[in-house]
Amino acid sequence: MLIGYMRVSKADGSQSTDLQHDALIAAGVNPAHIYEDHVSGKDEDRPGMAACLKALREGDALVVWKLDRLSRNLRHLVNTVHDLTGRDIGLKVLTGHGAAIDTTTAAGKLVFGIFAALAEFERELIAERTRAGIASARARGRNGGRPYKMTAAKLRLAMAAMGQPETKVGTLCQELGVTRQTLYRHVSPKGELRSDGTKLLARQ
């Protein structure tokens, strides 16, 4: 059975499903088996897509007007089709750059294999750039990661303040811009250094 899915969003200016609906009908999809969303493709919450995927059964084929109606990016597309393939469900794309994709045919599977290879290549490039960036930062004395919210200057203020009985921890945290958890990881209620505090000062 053919199951259709269509999506429109204000972001891309296509606020009507008429063109997609007509194309799906012409492709043989029963109007009762068409699901739709009116959200951005980047939106994680797509109830129409969720219902569509749930309705698909082994041997069915998901039909979409264009690839960008189905997925947010190449990686998401590949993962989605892999999931469908694992359930023995095909994918047919009617128009656009992905019109050659029809995973119910040998030729269509070959085309999608190229897409999958490109997605893998993209992942490898991103990983390579990340590793190179980290190595470059370390060579310059930076270890990467998030900046520390607790600084040496803040820590010294915290040590002095925590030793005073009138100090209110909540107020101190607000002034320093840190959470209670961060504060107590670095300094004890009596103003004594803890392991994280000792490590922080050692880096200075």
N, CA, C and O of each residue as an XYZ file, in Angstrom:
816
protein
N       0.843     -1.199      0.000
C       0.000      0.000      0.000
C       0.879      1.249      0.000
O       1.948      1.258      0.610
N       0.431      2.299     -0.681
C       1.141      3.568     -0.727
C       0.607      4.498      0.356
O      -0.600      4.707      0.480
N       1.530      5.050      1.134
C       1.183      6.010      2.182
C       1.852      7.337      1.832
O       3.061      7.377      1.605
N       1.088      8.411      1.786
C       1.645      9.707      1.413
C       1.908     10.602      2.606
O       1.220     10.525      3.624
N       2.916     11.454      2.465
C       3.204     12.453      3.505
C       3.527     13.778      2.825
O       4.269     13.819      1.844
N       2.964     14.861      3.357
C       3.254     16.190      2.823
C       3.417     17.167      3.986
O       2.838     16.991      5.058
N       4.219     18.199      3.742
C       4.499     19.188      4.785
C       4.633     20.571      4.161
O       5.212     20.723      3.085
N       4.103     21.559      4.833
C       4.293     22.950      4.435
C       4.660     23.747      5.672
O       4.369     23.344      6.798
N       5.306     24.889      5.446
C       5.652     25.764      6.566
C       5.673     27.201      6.085
O       5.941     27.472      4.915
N       5.387     28.124      6.998
C       5.429     29.539      6.645
C       6.850     29.967      6.316
O       7.064     30.919      5.564
N       7.827     29.251      6.889
C       9.230     29.630      6.712
C       9.664     29.587      5.251
O      10.434     30.436      4.802
N       9.163     28.587      4.505
C       9.597     28.486      3.109
C       8.581     29.065      2.139
O       8.742     28.957      0.923
N       7.539     29.676      2.673
C       6.569     30.367      1.833
C       5.530     29.472      1.183
O       4.624     29.969      0.513
N       5.641     28.154      1.369
C       4.679     27.221      0.764
C       3.647     26.829      1.811
O       3.825     25.853      2.540
N       2.565     27.600      1.877
C       1.591     27.409      2.933
C       0.385     26.589      2.481
O      -0.568     26.426      3.243
N       0.413     26.081      1.272
C      -0.680     25.263      0.756
C      -0.170     23.879      0.386
O       0.917     23.726     -0.170
N      -0.976     22.879      0.707
C      -0.599     21.494      0.378
C      -1.205     21.035     -0.949
O      -1.039     19.877     -1.331
N      -1.901     21.922     -1.651
C      -2.638     21.511     -2.852
C      -1.743     20.824     -3.883
O      -2.094     19.762     -4.398
N      -0.584     21.425     -4.188
C       0.302     20.877     -5.204
C       0.806     19.489     -4.794
O       0.807     18.553     -5.595
N       1.232     19.377     -3.537
C       1.717     18.082     -3.052
C       0.586     17.050     -3.038
O       0.783     15.897     -3.421
N      -0.585     17.473     -2.598
C      -1.736     16.569     -2.505
C      -2.090     16.013     -3.881
O      -2.304     14.811     -4.038
N      -2.148     16.895     -4.874
C      -2.490     16.463     -6.233
C      -1.445     15.488     -6.776
O      -1.786     14.513     -7.445
N      -0.163     15.762     -6.482
C       0.910     14.899     -6.973
C       0.841     13.516     -6.321
O       1.081     12.504     -6.979
N       0.517     13.479     -5.051
C       0.418     12.195     -4.350
C      -0.753     11.375     -4.887
O      -0.649     10.162     -5.065
N      -1.870     12.061     -5.142
C      -3.048     11.372     -5.699
C      -2.718     10.812     -7.079
O      -3.071      9.677     -7.400
N      -2.031     11.629     -7.898
C      -1.670     11.192     -9.250
C      -0.720      9.990     -9.209
O      -0.681      9.186    -10.140
N       0.047      9.879     -8.116
C       0.994      8.772     -7.981
C       0.320      7.497     -7.474
O       0.959      6.454     -7.339
N      -0.981      7.600     -7.196
C      -1.723      6.416     -6.781
C      -1.992      6.297     -5.295
O      -2.444      5.251     -4.827
N      -1.716      7.365     -4.541
C      -1.962      7.322     -3.101
C      -3.432      7.620     -2.821
O      -3.985      8.594     -3.333
N      -4.042      6.800     -2.028
C      -5.434      7.018     -1.616
C      -5.490      8.249     -0.704
O      -4.692      8.349      0.229
N      -6.421      9.197     -0.953
C      -6.507     10.398     -0.117
C      -6.637     10.089      1.374
O      -6.197     10.874      2.213
N      -7.234      8.960      1.699
C      -7.399      8.590      3.104
C      -6.089      8.181      3.752
O      -5.993      8.071      4.974
N      -5.075      7.954      2.913
C      -3.789      7.498      3.435
C      -2.703      8.561      3.286
O      -1.521      8.248      3.143
N      -3.127      9.818      3.322
C      -2.178     10.928      3.232
C      -2.116     11.650      4.577
O      -3.145     12.007      5.151
N      -0.907     11.856      5.062
C      -0.687     12.552      6.336
C       0.031     13.864      6.051
O       0.771     13.976      5.073
N      -0.192     14.853      6.907
C       0.426     16.148      6.653
C       0.800     16.874      7.934
O       0.256     16.609      9.006
N       1.749     17.801      7.792
C       2.167     18.684      8.884
C       2.237     20.106      8.360
O       2.518     20.337      7.184
N       1.979     21.049      9.242
C       2.116     22.461      8.913
C       3.143     23.060      9.874
O       2.825     23.940     10.673
N       4.366     22.573      9.781
C       5.447     23.016     10.665
C       6.733     23.109      9.863
O       6.813     22.622      8.735
N       7.733     23.735     10.453
C       9.042     23.819      9.817
C       9.678     22.440      9.778
O       9.429     21.603     10.646
N      10.502     22.213      8.760
C      11.197     20.933      8.648
C      12.180     20.720      9.781
O      12.567     19.586     10.062
N      12.597     21.812     10.444
C      13.539     21.701     11.557
C      12.831     21.374     12.859
O      13.476     21.060     13.859
N      11.503     21.447     12.850
C      10.736     21.184     14.058
C      10.754     19.695     14.375
O      10.394     18.869     13.536
N      11.180     19.355     15.605
C      11.239     17.950     16.010
C       9.838     17.366     16.172
O       9.622     16.178     15.933
N       8.894     18.202     16.577
C       7.537     17.729     16.866
C       6.689     17.810     15.605
O       6.137     18.863     15.284
N       6.587     16.686     14.887
C       5.784     16.619     13.675
C       4.777     15.489     13.839
O       5.062     14.344     13.487
N       3.602     15.806     14.372
C       2.601     14.768     14.652
C       2.147     14.020     13.412
O       1.869     12.823     13.479
N       2.067     14.720     12.265
C       1.665     14.060     11.034
C       2.670     13.008     10.619
O       2.290     11.907     10.220
N       3.961     13.338     10.710
C       4.998     12.382     10.375
C       4.987     11.193     11.330
O       5.140     10.045     10.913
N       4.804     11.483     12.617
C       4.766     10.400     13.604
C       3.629      9.436     13.303
O       3.804      8.220     13.379
N       2.449      9.985     12.957
C       1.290      9.142     12.633
C       1.536      8.360     11.346
O       1.147      7.197     11.233
N       2.183      9.004     10.381
C       2.482      8.359      9.104
C       3.407      7.160      9.296
O       3.143      6.075      8.778
N       4.488      7.360     10.041
C       5.442      6.282     10.290
C       4.797      5.134     11.056
O       5.127      3.966     10.847
N       3.875      5.484     11.944
C       3.181      4.459     12.715
C       2.230      3.648     11.838
O       2.024      2.456     12.067
N       1.654      4.305     10.833
C       0.688      3.639      9.959
C       1.343      2.704      8.947
O       0.706      1.768      8.464
N       2.603      2.948      8.627
C       3.307      2.135      7.630
C       3.513      0.704      8.119
O       3.874      0.465      9.271
N       3.277     -0.226      7.221
C       3.438     -1.645      7.539
C       4.429     -2.286      6.559
O       4.755     -1.701      5.526
N       4.887     -3.456      6.883
C       5.815     -4.188      6.026
C       5.253     -4.331      4.620
O       4.108     -4.748      4.445
N       6.055     -3.987      3.618
C       5.619     -4.064      2.231
C       5.021     -2.771      1.700
O       4.810     -2.644      0.494
N       4.739     -1.795      2.587
C       4.199     -0.502      2.159
C       5.314      0.359      1.567
O       6.493      0.013      1.639
N       4.916      1.486      0.981
C       5.888      2.460      0.469
C       5.442      3.857      0.890
O       4.272      4.215      0.754
N       6.377      4.630      1.398
C       6.112      6.013      1.769
C       6.375      6.887      0.544
O       7.439      6.803     -0.069
N       5.404      7.721      0.194
C       5.517      8.575     -0.991
C       5.545     10.037     -0.553
O       4.672     10.482      0.192
N       6.549     10.782     -1.015
C       6.642     12.211     -0.715
C       6.862     12.979     -2.010
O       7.387     12.436     -2.982
N       6.467     14.219     -2.016
C       6.586     15.058     -3.202
C       8.057     15.390     -3.483
O       8.541     15.205     -4.600
N       8.761     15.884     -2.454
C      10.184     16.180     -2.559
C      10.893     15.693     -1.300
O      10.271     15.496     -0.256
N      12.205     15.504     -1.419
C      12.985     15.032     -0.280
C      12.912     15.983      0.911
O      12.879     15.541      2.059
N      12.887     17.300      0.636
C      12.900     18.245      1.747
C      11.584     18.260      2.524
O      11.503     18.852      3.600
N      10.545     17.604      1.976
C       9.299     17.470      2.735
C       9.456     16.429      3.848
O       8.746     16.457      4.854
N      10.404     15.512      3.640
C      10.551     14.376      4.549
C      11.562     14.636      5.651
O      11.310     14.305      6.809
N      12.699     15.221      5.311
C      13.803     15.281      6.272
C      14.383     16.673      6.414
O      14.274     17.512      5.520
N      15.008     16.898      7.572
C      15.617     18.188      7.877
C      16.966     18.359      7.189
O      17.347     19.469      6.816
N      17.688     17.245      7.024
C      19.010     17.301      6.415
C      19.366     15.915      5.892
O      18.610     14.959      6.071
N      20.514     15.817      5.251
C      20.916     14.554      4.625
C      21.052     13.444      5.654
O      20.628     12.313      5.416
N      21.639     13.764      6.784
C      21.845     12.746      7.815
C      20.517     12.210      8.335
O      20.345     11.005      8.519
N      19.581     13.130      8.570
C      18.257     12.714      9.050
C      17.548     11.867      8.001
O      16.859     10.901      8.328
N      17.726     12.242      6.734
C      17.124     11.475      5.642
C      17.653     10.043      5.624
O      16.883      9.085      5.555
N      18.973      9.915      5.686
C      19.582      8.583      5.651
C      19.110      7.731      6.819
O      18.779      6.559      6.646
N      19.079      8.323      8.011
C      18.626      7.570      9.180
C      17.168      7.144      9.044
O      16.801      6.027      9.409
N      16.338      8.049      8.514
C      14.920      7.734      8.344
C      14.731      6.580      7.366
O      13.967      5.652      7.632
N      15.436      6.644      6.224
C      15.289      5.592      5.214
C      15.861      4.272      5.711
O      15.320      3.210      5.405
N      16.940      4.327      6.467
C      17.477      3.089      7.039
C      16.446      2.437      7.957
O      16.283      1.217      7.955
N      15.756      3.259      8.738
C      14.708      2.731      9.625
C      13.587      2.095      8.813
O      13.094      1.019      9.150
N      13.192      2.774      7.737
C      12.130      2.243      6.875
C      12.560      0.936      6.222
O      11.797     -0.028      6.166
N      13.793      0.922      5.731
C      14.302     -0.286      5.073
C      14.329     -1.460      6.037
O      14.026     -2.593      5.665
N      14.697     -1.174      7.281
C      14.720     -2.225      8.284
C      13.347     -2.816      8.553
O      13.228     -3.953      9.009
N      12.312     -2.035      8.266
C      10.927     -2.502      8.443
C      10.343     -3.001      7.117
O       9.147     -3.275      7.026
N      11.196     -3.117      6.087
C      10.778     -3.552      4.754
C       9.738     -2.609      4.171
O       8.729     -3.042      3.614
N      10.000     -1.304      4.309
C       9.129     -0.260      3.776
C       9.925      0.560      2.776
O      11.057      0.950      3.062
N       9.357      0.826      1.613
C      10.044      1.568      0.568
C       9.813      3.062      0.673
O       8.964      3.517      1.440
N      10.576      3.827     -0.104
C      10.416      5.280     -0.187
C      10.395      5.684     -1.650
O      11.257      5.270     -2.426
N       9.407      6.496     -2.032
C       9.318      7.018     -3.393
C       9.268      8.543     -3.333
O       8.460      9.121     -2.606
N      10.144      9.186     -4.109
C      10.178     10.642     -4.191
C       9.705     11.035     -5.579
O      10.233     10.546     -6.577
N       8.709     11.920     -5.651
C       8.057     12.201     -6.932
C       8.759     13.232     -7.803
O       8.727     13.127     -9.029
N       9.393     14.228     -7.187
C       9.988     15.286     -7.993
C      11.190     15.886     -7.276
O      11.526     15.468     -6.168
N      11.840     16.866     -7.905
C      12.999     17.504     -7.284
C      14.261     16.692     -7.484
O      14.301     15.770     -8.298
N      15.302     17.049     -6.723
C      16.606     16.405     -6.875
C      16.585     14.933     -6.483
O      17.436     14.162     -6.926
N      15.631     14.541     -5.665
C      15.585     13.148     -5.222
C      14.611     12.290     -5.988
O      14.262     11.193     -5.550
N      14.161     12.789     -7.151
C      13.123     12.070     -7.903
C      13.567     10.687     -8.356
O      12.728      9.838     -8.658
N      14.885     10.447     -8.409
C      15.378      9.136     -8.835
C      15.335      8.117     -7.701
O      15.614      6.935     -7.903
N      14.981      8.591     -6.499
C      14.963      7.673     -5.364
C      13.638      6.919     -5.309
O      12.568      7.513     -5.177
N      13.737      5.642     -5.411
C      12.598      4.735     -5.226
C      13.208      3.443     -4.693
O      13.657      2.594     -5.464
N      13.221      3.306     -3.402
C      13.919      2.169     -2.798
C      13.170      0.853     -2.969
O      13.588     -0.178     -2.442
N      12.071      0.891     -3.700
C      11.400     -0.373     -4.020
C      11.990     -0.981     -5.292
O      11.629     -2.092     -5.680
N      12.917     -0.236     -5.950
C      13.569     -0.737     -7.165
C      15.081     -0.816     -6.945
O      15.619     -0.146     -6.064
N      15.760     -1.632     -7.747
C      17.208     -1.779     -7.629
C      17.925     -0.472     -7.942
O      18.872     -0.096     -7.251
N      17.467      0.223     -8.992
C      18.103      1.487     -9.380
C      17.928      2.535     -8.284
O      18.851      3.292     -7.983
N      16.738      2.570     -7.693
C      16.474      3.526     -6.625
C      17.326      3.267     -5.400
O      17.786      4.201     -4.743
N      17.537      1.988     -5.092
C      18.392      1.633     -3.964
C      19.826      2.082     -4.211
O      20.520      2.524     -3.296
N      20.260      1.960     -5.469
C      21.611      2.393     -5.822
C      21.767      3.892     -5.607
O      22.769      4.340     -5.049
N      20.772      4.677     -6.053
C      20.824      6.130     -5.891
C      20.856      6.493     -4.414
O      21.617      7.364     -3.992
N      20.025      5.820     -3.640
C      20.020      6.140     -2.213
C      21.333      5.748     -1.557
O      21.775      6.394     -0.607
N      21.959      4.686     -2.065
C      23.258      4.292     -1.544
C      24.280      5.403     -1.698
O      25.152      5.582     -0.847
N      24.165      6.156     -2.800
C      25.058      7.296     -3.016
C      24.782      8.380     -1.982
O      25.710      8.986     -1.446
N      23.496      8.622     -1.703
C      23.136      9.600     -0.676
C      23.712      9.196      0.671
O      24.251     10.026      1.402
N      23.593      7.914      0.992
C      24.101      7.411      2.266
C      25.613      7.588      2.356
O      26.145      7.939      3.409
N      26.305      7.339      1.231
C      27.756      7.512      1.199
C      28.131      8.978      1.412
O      29.104      9.278      2.104
N      27.360      9.889      0.819
C      27.608     11.315      1.007
C      27.398     11.719      2.461
O      28.157     12.526      2.999
N      26.372     11.162      3.097
C      26.115     11.467      4.500
C      27.263     10.987      5.377
O      27.678     11.678      6.308
N      27.776      9.786      5.068
C      28.916      9.254      5.814
C      30.141     10.133      5.605
O      30.899     10.387      6.542
N      30.335     10.602      4.360
C      31.447     11.490      4.043
C      31.324     12.792      4.835
O      32.312     13.310      5.355
N      30.096     13.314      4.917
C      29.853     14.543      5.665
C      30.201     14.350      7.139
O      30.830     15.217      7.745
N      29.797     13.219      7.720
C      30.106     12.944      9.122
C      31.615     12.873      9.347
O      32.128     13.399     10.335
N      32.324     12.218      8.419
C      33.769     12.095      8.551
C      34.453     13.460      8.462
O      35.405     13.730      9.194
N      33.960     14.325      7.556
C      34.537     15.665      7.430
C      34.350     16.461      8.712
O      35.272     17.131      9.177
N      33.141     16.384      9.284
C      32.854     17.112     10.520
C      33.750     16.607     11.645
O      34.309     17.397     12.405
N      33.883     15.275     11.747
C      34.716     14.692     12.798
C      36.181     15.104     12.608
O      36.882     15.410     13.572
N      36.631     15.107     11.339
C      38.019     15.482     11.053
C      38.272     16.936     11.415
O      39.305     17.260     12.000
N      37.323     17.824     11.069
C      37.476     19.246     11.403
C      37.496     19.442     12.916
O      38.264     20.252     13.436
N      36.645     18.695     13.616
C      36.590     18.813     15.074
C      37.906     18.399     15.702
O      38.439     19.086     16.574
N      38.431     17.246     15.241
C      39.712     16.774     15.791
C      40.839     17.772     15.495
O      41.687     18.038     16.346
N      40.831     18.316     14.277
C      41.865     19.282     13.902
C      41.752     20.553     14.745
O      42.758     21.133     15.154
N      40.513     20.975     14.997
C      40.293     22.171     15.814
C      40.766     21.983     17.242
O      41.371     22.880     17.830
N      40.485     20.801     17.804
C      40.914     20.508     19.175
C      42.436     20.465     19.260
O      43.032     21.012     20.188
N      43.065     19.800     18.269
C      44.526     19.703     18.256
C      45.155     21.091     18.148
O      46.145     21.381     18.819
N      44.577     21.951     17.298
C      45.100     23.299     17.122
C      44.961     24.106     18.402
O      45.867     24.847     18.782
N      43.804     23.953     19.073
C      43.576     24.686     20.322
C      44.544     24.232     21.406
O      45.074     25.049     22.160
N      44.772     22.913     21.478
C      45.694     22.392     22.496
C      47.117     22.871     22.242
O      47.872     23.139     23.176
N      47.475     22.975     20.954
C      48.813     23.454     20.613
C      49.012     24.896     21.070
O      50.138     25.337     21.302
N      47.902     25.622     21.194
C      47.968     27.014     21.652
C      47.695     27.132     23.143
O      47.539     28.233     23.672
N      47.638     25.990     23.815
C      47.464     26.014     25.268
C      46.035     26.015     25.742
O      45.770     26.223     26.926
N      45.091     25.780     24.814
C      43.676     25.727     25.202
C      43.209     24.277     25.103
O      43.530     23.571     24.147
N      42.451     23.850     26.099
C      42.000     22.459     26.141
C      40.612     22.255     25.541
O      40.134     21.122     25.484
N      39.959     23.314     25.097
C      38.631     23.175     24.507
C      37.567     22.985     25.565
O      37.836     23.049     26.765
N      36.340     22.748     25.093
C      35.226     22.577     26.026
C      34.642     23.912     26.441
O      35.076     24.963     25.968
N      33.642     23.869     27.339
C      33.007     25.090     27.807
C      33.956     25.904     28.679
O      34.782     25.343     29.399
N      33.835     27.240     28.611
C      34.620     28.062     29.531
C      34.176     27.769     30.961
O      33.000     27.504     31.209
N      35.107     27.817     31.889
C      34.754     27.568     33.284
C      33.970     28.752     33.827
O      34.379     29.901     33.661
N      32.839     28.475     34.478
C      32.068     29.551     35.096
C      32.778     30.054     36.342
O      32.749     31.244     36.655
N      33.415     29.129     37.046
C      34.173     29.515     38.223
C      35.585     29.882     37.791
O      36.284     29.062     37.195
N      36.005     31.086     38.082
C      37.350     31.534     37.755
C      38.171     31.620     39.035
O      37.637     31.520     40.140
N      39.476     31.807     38.868
C      40.348     31.910     40.036
C      39.952     33.106     40.902
O      39.954     33.025     42.131
N      39.612     34.222     40.242
C      39.229     35.418     40.987
C      37.938     35.173     41.773
O      37.830     35.555     42.938
N      36.958     34.531     41.121
C      35.699     34.227     41.807
C      35.936     33.265     42.965
O      35.323     33.385     44.026
N      36.831     32.315     42.745
C      37.110     31.310     43.768
C      37.703     31.955     45.020
O      37.331     31.606     46.141
N      38.620     32.892     44.825
C      39.233     33.559     45.976
C      38.203     34.375     46.750
O      38.229     34.425     47.979
N      37.287     35.020     46.005
C      36.208     35.756     46.664
C      35.311     34.797     47.445
O      34.898     35.087     48.568
N      35.019     33.651     46.831
C      34.158     32.655     47.488
C      34.800     32.122     48.752
O      34.121     31.943     49.763
N      36.116     31.863     48.711
C      36.829     31.362     49.889
C      36.747     32.357     51.040
O      36.544     31.980     52.194
N      36.911     33.637     50.704
C      36.863     34.663     51.748
C      35.445     34.827     52.292
O      35.241     34.977     53.497
N      34.463     34.796     51.377
C      33.075     35.002     51.798
C      32.519     33.825     52.586
O      31.796     34.019     53.563
N      32.849     32.606     52.171
C      32.307     31.426     52.831
C      32.828     31.277     54.255
O      32.225     30.587     55.077
N      33.935     31.918     54.533
C      34.480     31.858     55.884
C      33.781     32.807     56.842
O      34.044     32.780     58.044
N      32.887     33.649     56.320
C      32.161     34.613     57.146
C      30.777     34.070     57.489
O      30.030     33.695     56.585
N      30.422     34.018     58.752
C      29.137     33.432     59.173
C      27.916     34.159     58.616
O      26.852     33.558     58.470
N      28.062     35.454     58.302
C      26.913     36.220     57.814
C      26.662     36.034     56.317
O      25.680     36.552     55.785
N      27.534     35.307     55.642
C      27.394     35.120     54.190
C      26.183     34.250     53.857
O      26.008     33.166     54.414
N      25.357     34.742     52.944
C      24.221     33.971     52.440
C      24.643     33.323     51.118
O      24.971     34.012     50.152
N      24.627     32.008     51.095
C      25.135     31.264     49.948
C      24.397     31.630     48.666
O      25.021     31.803     47.619
N      23.067     31.751     48.739
C      22.280     32.080     47.553
C      22.682     33.411     46.954
O      22.804     33.546     45.737
N      22.889     34.406     47.828
C      23.292     35.735     47.362
C      24.691     35.698     46.770
O      24.960     36.338     45.753
N      25.580     34.947     47.410
C      26.949     34.824     46.914
C      26.973     34.187     45.529
O      27.712     34.630     44.650
N      26.170     33.157     45.340
C      26.113     32.485     44.030
C      25.626     33.444     42.946
O      26.142     33.438     41.828
N      24.634     34.264     43.278
C      24.130     35.239     42.305
C      25.201     36.259     41.946
O      25.352     36.626     40.780
N      25.941     36.712     42.943
C      26.984     37.708     42.689
C      28.123     37.129     41.838
O      28.706     37.820     41.002
N      28.424     35.843     42.071
C      29.515     35.214     41.332
C      29.075     34.658     39.984
O      29.902     34.383     39.115
N      27.751     34.493     39.817
C      27.246     33.933     38.563
C      27.480     32.445     38.438
O      27.717     31.938     37.342
N      27.415     31.738     39.563
C      27.605     30.284     39.558
C      26.469     29.629     40.330
O      25.764     30.293     41.090
N      26.295     28.340     40.137
C      25.277     27.596     40.874
C      25.841     27.141     42.214
O      27.054     27.160     42.426
N      24.953     26.733     43.115
C      25.390     26.198     44.407
C      26.278     24.975     44.200
O      27.287     24.800     44.883
N      25.881     24.124     43.237
C      26.639     22.915     42.967
C      28.070     23.253     42.564
O      29.025     22.639     43.040
N      28.204     24.250     41.671
C      29.540     24.671     41.237
C      30.337     25.237     42.401
O      31.519     24.933     42.567
N      29.683     26.058     43.200
C      30.354     26.664     44.351
C      30.892     25.600     45.301
O      32.060     25.636     45.687
N      30.026     24.643     45.678
C      30.423     23.625     46.652
C      31.412     22.607     46.084
O      32.084     21.910     46.845
N      31.508     22.515     44.754
C      32.536     21.649     44.174
C      33.929     22.250     44.370
O      34.926     21.529     44.420
N      33.984     23.569     44.480
C      35.265     24.264     44.565
C      35.665     24.662     45.982
O      36.852     24.716     46.302
N      34.687     24.936     46.819
C      34.999     25.438     48.159
C      33.999     24.886     49.165
O      32.822     24.707     48.849
N      34.467     24.621     50.362
C      33.602     24.066     51.418
C      32.822     25.182     52.094
O      33.134     26.355     51.893
N      31.808     24.840     52.896
C      31.039     25.871     53.616
C      31.904     26.722     54.545
O      31.506     27.823     54.924
N      33.080     26.222     54.913
C      33.977     26.976     55.797
C      35.007     27.781     55.013
O      35.864     28.443     55.598
N      34.916     27.720     53.677
C      35.848     28.489     52.868
C      37.121     27.753     52.521
O      38.084     28.362     52.055
N      37.140     26.447     52.740
C      38.330     25.659     52.441
C      38.273     25.142     50.998
O      37.203     24.824     50.479
N      39.427     25.067     50.376
C      39.488     24.581     48.998
C      39.109     23.111     48.925
O      39.482     22.306     49.779
N      38.352     22.782     47.871
C      38.071     21.389     47.557
C      38.856     21.018     46.300
O      39.559     21.851     45.728
N      38.729     19.757     45.875
C      39.581     19.266     44.779
C      39.443     20.097     43.506
O      40.444     20.415     42.865
N      38.213     20.449     43.135
C      38.030     21.237     41.905
C      38.656     22.614     42.053
O      39.206     23.160     41.097
N      38.571     23.179     43.267
C      39.182     24.486     43.514
C      40.690     24.431     43.415
O      41.321     25.328     42.857
N      41.262     23.371     43.960
C      42.715     23.200     43.890
C      43.172     23.063     42.440
O      44.186     23.645     42.055
N      42.427     22.291     41.624
C      42.772     22.114     40.217
C      42.666     23.431     39.465
O      43.497     23.732     38.607
N      41.631     24.227     39.791
C      41.436     25.500     39.108
C      42.604     26.455     39.376
O      43.119     27.085     38.452
N      43.013     26.556     40.619
C      44.109     27.452     40.946
C      45.427     26.966     40.359
O      46.302     27.768     40.032
N      45.565     25.648     40.227
C      46.796     25.076     39.665
C      46.942     25.411     38.194
O      48.055     25.455     37.671
N      45.793     25.653     37.506
C      45.851     25.983     36.079
C      46.258     27.427     35.826
O      46.600     27.795     34.703
N      46.220     28.238     36.870
C      46.516     29.672     36.676
C      48.019     29.906     36.604
O      48.459     31.045     36.444
